[in-house]
Amino acid sequence: MPYENLKLVVAALSGEIYLARINKNGFMGDSRRIATDDCLRATTEWFMANNKKMIAYDHNSKGKKPSLFYTDNLAKAERILEILQED
């Protein structure tokens, strides 16, 4: 798969992350592969390699500012999950 016109995109129906060639009309072509696990693994490794605990994006979508958190502490992870499930 040549690298030009390749993007990581989230499929609206399945929620999977694909590495896909984007057509001129802006849609995924037939040349694509699921990359969800690879993206999640690389993101986790990025947090670990860069000693990061949190990142936030300047991109604002509908008044929301997305953030990602990382911990390898199970007790902290459970507390964070409890907070996130309050919504």
Secondary structure, 3 states (H helix, E strand, C coil): CCCCCEEEEECCCCCCEEEEEECCCCCEEEEEEECHHHHHHHHHHHHHHCCCCEEECCCCECCECCEEECCCCHHHHHHHHHHHCCC
